Amino acid sequence: SEVAMHSMRHPLSVLVGATLVLAGTLSAQGKQPMPNDYPQHSMDRPQPPVVTPGAALGDAPSDAVVLFGGKDLSEWVDDSGRPAPWTVDKGWFTVKPGTGDIHTRRAFGDVQLHVEWSAPTPATGEGQERGNSGVFLMREYEVQVLDSWHNVTYADGAASAIFGQYPPLVNAVRPPGEWNVYNIIFHAPRWNANGTLADSARMTVMVNGVLVQDNVTLTGPTAYQRRPPYTRQADRLPIELQDHQFPVRFRNVWVRELP
């Protein structure tokens, strides 16, 4: 099956609670040392930099870029580059149906992305027509947002699916009105000097502390009823949230750039 087509070339070393932590973080030189770069247990090996975790589980650590901290959407714009028109209220923001997708002002490549979302209440509709939105890495690679609480749809379009490619390993979403926590590790595709693909994009996803995508290798950009091939793109592009005509809420959005 597609779910079994994992790349095991770069497995994550440690999974801690609801937050993914990469073992062997950047050294003082800004490079992740390999095991054989120094004698085992050498005191000459550079010490890892100190990062202060958030006060509560899920809060942004000290090296994160906070994309929404509860007050405004100053880090976001619409497709025309104007300030994001979605609604901010009481520590979260809500999709304003019909206004279009929004994306970050900044561009990112390899990241750890934290997003919390809540499906609308009361729940209406079924299948894809219930609490639909999406989180797009580099505006190309979608982790599906959907009210999948007692709501059956095609498996590769359920909540936390890599849309159209990988169903989640399990359905770990909470009921409508409750907050779901996505922690996403994304590695962007790599390109050869001649513009051909050197290495595919990869993604790991945890939902509410449960592993649902295990270092999967993406076939290319995600899409509905088609499989677009990879095409040469910038090394860094914005993160995007989707307006799919449903008032899905988001909060506590932050990102850590990875080596």
N, C-alpha and C positions, 0 to 999 in steps of 0.2 A: 504494500500500500504506500501511498504518498507519505503518510505519517512516518513510515519506517525509513524514509530516504533522508536520514539525518547525516550531516557532515560531522564527523568526530575529530576533525583536525585541530580544533581549538576549543576543547570543552571548558565550561565554567568550573572553577575549582571549588567554590564554596557557595552554598545557598543559606542565607541567614534570615529566618523568619520570613516576613513579607518583602524584604529588601535583598536584592542581589548584590553581592560583594565580590569583586574580582580579586583573587589571591595574587600576591606579587604585584602590587601597584607600582606606579612610576617611581623610579629612583630619584635621587637628588639631581641626577644629570638629565632627567626628563626621558629616560629610556628604561624599559622593563628588562632587568638583567635575566639572562638565561641561566639554568642550573649550573652549567659548566663554565660560566664566566669567571668564577672564583672558586678556590678550594672550599670544600664543604665546611660549614660553620665558621668561615673566615670572618674576623672582626673588621676586615677591610671592605667588606661588601657594603655599598651605600645603604643607609637606613631609609625606609619608606617615609614619605612626607606625612605629616600629621593632618588628618581630616577630622573635624569635630562633627559627630552625628547630630541630627536634629533632636530637640528635646523630647519629642514623642515619636513613636514608630510611624514612619511615613513623612515626617517633617523633613524639609530640605537640609542636607548636610552643608558644611561650610564651603565646599568647593562647587556647589551647584549654581546654575543660572536659574533663578526663579522666574518662571514664565507667567504664573498667576499666583499671587500671594493673598488674594481675597479682596483687593480693593479696586483694581482697574485693569483694563485690557491694553495698557500702553505698549506691551510687547507684541501685540497682534495687529494685523491689518487685513483688509479684504483683498479680493483679487485685483482690484484697481490700485492698491497701495494706500487706500484711505483708512482711517481708524476703524477698527473692527466694530460692527454695528450690533453685536449680540448684547444681551441684557445682563448687567451686573447687579447682584442683589444678595445681601446677607452672607457674604463670604464665598459665593459661587457665581458662576455665570452660566447663562442658558442660551442655547441655540435660538435665534430669532428666525423662524421658518420663512423662507423666501428671500433672505438677504444674501445667501451664498456662503461658501466656505470661507474660513479665515486661516491665516498662516502666520508664523512668527516673522518678526522683522529680521531676526538673525538667521544665519544659515548654519547647519550642523552636518557632521558626518557620522562617525562612530559615537554612539551615545548610550547612556543609561537614562531612560525616560520614565518618570513617575507621573501618572495621570489617575485622578479619581473621578468617577462619573456615576450618575444616577438616572435610571429610566423614569419617564413621566408616569404620574399617577392621576386618575385611575388608568390602568392598562386598557388600551383599546387596540383593535385590529389583531392580526395574526401573521405569522411568518415574518417576512421582511418588512411588513407594514406595521411594526410595533417597536417603538423606541429605537429607531435606526439612526446611527451616526457612524463615525469612523475616525481612527487616529492614523495619519499617514506620515511615515518617516520619509524624508526627502521628497515629500509630495507625490510619491510613487508607490509606496509599499504599505498597504493598509492592514492594520489590526482592527477587526470589526468590533463595533459597539452596537449592541442589540439587546432588547429585552428578551432574554432566553429563559426566563423563569416560566416553566410549564408552557413553553411556546416552541412548537416544532417547526423547523425550516430545513433547508438543505444544510448538511453538516459543515461544509466549507464556507458557510455564510452565518454560522452561529456566533454568539459573542465570543471574542478572543480568537476566532479563526484568523489565519492569514488568508485574507479574502480570496476565494476561488482556488486556493492551493492546499492549505493544511487545516483540517478541522482541529479544534482543541482536543487534547488528550482526554479531558474530562470537562463537564459543564460545572463550573464553580461560581456562577453568578448568584447574587442575592436578589430578593424580591424587588419589584418596582418601588421607588421611594427610598430604598436603602442605598448606601454608597458602596460601589465596587472599586477596587484598587488594582490598577495595572502597573506592573513593573516590567519594562521592556528593555532588553539588551539588543542593540542593533549594530551590526557591522556592515558598512556600506560596500558595494561592489568595488573591485579594483580593476584598473585598466592598464593594458600594455601601451607602450609609447606610440604604437600604430593605431590606437583606438579600439582594438579588440579586447574582449573580456578576459581578464587574467584570473579573477576570482569572484564568485557570485556573492550576493548579499546573503547574510545569515541573521537569524533572529531567535531569541529566547524570550518567553513571556511567562510571567506568573500573574495569577488572578487571585486576589484575596489570600495570598500566601501559598497558593497551589500551583505547581508547575503544569503548564498547559501546552507550551511549545518548547521543545528541547533542542536548541541549536539547529533549527531547520534551515536548509539551503533553499533559497527562493529561486523559482524558475525564471523570474523576470519581474517587471512591474505587475501589480495586481490589477484585475479588471473583471467586469461582469461578462460571463459567457465567452471569454476569449483568453488566450495566453500570449500577451505581447512579449516579444523578445527583448533582451537587454539592448539598449542603445547608449552610446557614449553620453555621459552627463557630467556635470560639475561634481567635484569631490565633496562639496558642501552645499546643501539646499535646505529650505525651511521645513519645519514641522507643520502639518496642516490638520485642522479639525473640520469635519464634514457637516454641512447643512443638508440633511436628508428629509427635511420638512417635519421633524419631530423636536419638541422642546426638551431635549436631553440636557441635563445639567452637568457642569464640570467644576472641579475645584482642585487646589493643591497640585499645581502642575509645575514640575521642575525637571531639569536635565543636567546631567554630568557628561562632559566630553571625555571620551576614553582615548587612551594612547593608540 
